[in-house]
């Protein structure tokens, strides 16, 4: 699963996230994933893959921000 795939999956459930900051977007995506999983709407594999995407994207964003400073 890619970041784009995750966005498209959330969009299918009516969730469009844009906070203006990448980290903010990732935080909200993680919360939406947790809620969809808790409600039994997505299966464990999709949940796991989504969380991995969020984690990897968050780490990349943190690394990018540290390099720019």
C-alpha positions in Angstrom: 0.0 0.0 0.0 1.2 3.5 -0.8 0.3 6.9 0.7 -1.9 7.5 -2.4 -3.6 4.1 -1.9 -4.3 5.0 1.7 -5.8 8.4 0.8 -8.0 6.7 -1.8 -9.2 4.0 0.6 -10.1 6.7 3.2 -11.8 8.7 0.5 -14.1 5.6 -0.2 -15.3 6.0 3.4 -16.0 9.7 3.0 -12.8 10.9 4.7 -10.7 13.6 3.0 -7.9 14.9 5.1 -6.0 18.1 4.5 -4.7 20.1 7.5 -2.0 22.0 5.6 0.8 20.1 7.3 2.0 16.6 6.3 2.4 15.5 9.9 -1.1 16.7 10.8 -2.5 14.8 7.9 -0.7 11.7 9.0 -1.9 12.0 12.5 -5.5 12.2 11.4 -5.1 9.4 8.9 -3.8 7.2 11.7 -6.8 8.1 13.9 -9.2 7.3 11.0 -7.5 3.9 10.4 -7.9 3.1 14.1 -11.5 4.0 14.1 -12.3 2.1 10.9 -10.6 -1.0 12.4 -12.3 -0.6 15.8 -15.6 -0.5 14.0 -14.8 -3.6 12.0 -15.0 -1.8 8.7 -11.5 -2.7 7.5 -9.7 -6.0 8.1 -6.5 -6.5 10.1 -4.2 -6.6 7.0 -5.5 -3.3 5.7 -5.1 -1.8 9.1 -1.6 -3.0 9.5 -0.6 -1.9 6.0 -2.1 1.5 6.5 -0.3 2.0 9.8 3.0 1.1 8.2 2.4 3.6 5.5 1.7 6.3 8.1 4.7 5.4 10.1 7.1 5.4 7.1 5.7 8.7 5.8 6.0 10.3 9.2 9.6 9.2 9.5 10.4 10.5 6.0 8.8 13.8 6.8 10.7 14.1 10.1 14.0 13.2 8.4 13.2 15.7 5.6 12.5 18.5 8.1 15.7 17.8 10.1 17.8 18.0 6.9 16.3 21.3 5.9 17.1 23.0 9.2 
